[in-house]
Amino acid sequence: MADNKIPVICVKDLYKIYRVGESKVRALNGVDFTIYKGEFCAIVGTSGSGKSTLLNMLAGLEKPTKGEIVIAGEHIENKTENQLVRFRREHIGFIFQSFNLLSTMTALENVALPLTFQGVDKAKRLKKASALLDLVKLGKYKNHRPTQMSGGQQQRVGVARALVVDPEIIFADEPTGNLDSNTSREVMELMQQVVHEKQQTLVMVTHDNHLASFADRIFHIIDGKIVRIDDMTGKSKEEREKEEKKREEEASI
Ligand SMILES: Nc1ncnc2c1ncn2[C@@H]1O[C@H](COP(=O)(O)OP(=O)(O)OP(=O)(O)O)[C@@H](O)[C@H]1O
């Protein structure tokens, strides 16, 4: 990460309280943090800890009960639905667990699709999509449809599609949930490399400590609160694995 840190996501005193009948669920219970340009951050926690709620708030898909969210310099908590649609289109890329690729389109067409919405002309769209598929090492699969590719290859198409519009910020929700461990590692290393090269900002939510260990910083969420942030910046793969093992041992005590 650069020395001059540029804040990209600032969250202040964030609460999300759901009412279920007579009772209240504090899905987010006072969350504060800042994420900087060029960072890969993982939000890790068990099922029901509040990860998806937090990601939905950051993406403006749900309104907080209380608190502030500033993304790329703009407060998003008070934006209208139309403003949010435009905001997401201009600043944010999404990578989901289910790849959400269109089955009737080739890999190239799937990756080029988001550029259509930006009004980019066809020749440019295909050129850019092609370069992205080369980047995710799918140069030979440009004309394959999703059903003609493995799960890992489809996920890499999903990564290429999220990156094709050069989003400042990428949100990923369990991005390798359907993949085996080797393919997961490949996808994570790819995301790590691309985010650092392009100085984008990646926020990933996961329940998996091993996946989280690929991040620069790991935010641990329990019962709607960030209880600890581990800084892994500059640590080697071996050091990360050692720390992950230590965390697992601590968790089992
Ligand atoms: N729409 C809703 N109405 C009521 N309660 C909700 C709603 N959405 C989430 N919750 C509750 O808020 C808490 C946090 O849920 P959330 O989905 O954010 O957890 P999570 O960490 O993403 O879990 P998982 O890994 O299982 O997806 C849980 O107790 C959940 O039951």
The ligand as a Tripos MOL2 file, in Angstrom:
@<TRIPOS>MOLECULE
LIG
   31    33     1     0     0
SMALL
NO_CHARGES

@<TRIPOS>ATOM
      1 N1        -34.0170   -8.8530    6.6570 N.pl3     1 LIG1
      2 C1        -33.7320   -9.2680    7.8900 C.ar      1 LIG1
      3 N2        -34.6760   -9.2690    8.8590 N.ar      1 LIG1
      4 C2        -34.3890   -9.6670   10.1070 C.ar      1 LIG1
      5 N3        -33.1800  -10.0880   10.5120 N.ar      1 LIG1
      6 C3        -32.2020  -10.1300    9.5980 C.ar      1 LIG1
      7 C4        -32.4240   -9.7250    8.2470 C.ar      1 LIG1
      8 N4        -31.2390   -9.8590    7.5640 N.ar      1 LIG1
      9 C5        -30.3600  -10.3340    8.4560 C.ar      1 LIG1
     10 N5        -30.9060  -10.4940    9.6770 N.ar      1 LIG1
     11 C6        -30.2400  -10.9560   10.9050 C.3       1 LIG1
     12 O1        -29.1110  -10.1340   11.1170 O.3       1 LIG1
     13 C7        -27.9890  -10.9140   11.5700 C.3       1 LIG1
     14 C8        -26.8260  -10.7590   10.6130 C.3       1 LIG1
     15 O2        -27.1650  -11.3890    9.3650 O.3       1 LIG1
     16 P1        -26.1900  -11.4080    8.1040 P.3       1 LIG1
     17 O3        -26.9360  -11.9830    6.9580 O.co2     1 LIG1
     18 O4        -25.5940  -10.0660    7.9230 O.co2     1 LIG1
     19 O5        -25.0690  -12.4240    8.6020 O.3       1 LIG1
     20 P2        -23.8520  -13.0830    7.7840 P.3       1 LIG1
     21 O6        -22.6410  -12.9320    8.6490 O.co2     1 LIG1
     22 O7        -23.7870  -12.5430    6.4220 O.co2     1 LIG1
     23 O8        -24.2980  -14.6080    7.7490 O.3       1 LIG1
     24 P3        -24.0730  -15.7250    6.6030 P.3       1 LIG1
     25 O9        -22.6020  -16.0170    6.5730 O.co2     1 LIG1
     26 O10       -24.8670  -16.8900    7.1410 O.co2     1 LIG1
     27 O11       -24.6130  -15.1840    5.3150 O.co2     1 LIG1
     28 C9        -28.5080  -12.3370   11.7230 C.3       1 LIG1
     29 O12       -28.8770  -12.5220   13.0620 O.3       1 LIG1
     30 C10       -29.7030  -12.3670   10.8060 C.3       1 LIG1
     31 O13       -30.6570  -13.3040   11.2660 O.3       1 LIG1
@<TRIPOS>BOND
     1     1     2 1
     2     2     3 ar
     3     2     7 ar
     4     3     4 ar
     5     4     5 ar
     6     5     6 ar
     7     6     7 ar
     8     6    10 ar
     9     7     8 ar
    10     8     9 ar
    11     9    10 ar
    12    10    11 1
    13    11    12 1
    14    11    30 1
    15    12    13 1
    16    13    14 1
    17    13    28 1
    18    14    15 1
    19    15    16 1
    20    16    17 2
    21    16    18 1
    22    16    19 1
    23    19    20 1
    24    20    21 2
    25    20    22 1
    26    20    23 1
    27    23    24 1
    28    24    25 2
    29    24    26 1
    30    24    27 1
    31    28    29 1
    32    28    30 1
    33    30    31 1
@<TRIPOS>SUBSTRUCTURE
     1 LIG1         1 GROUP 0 **** ****
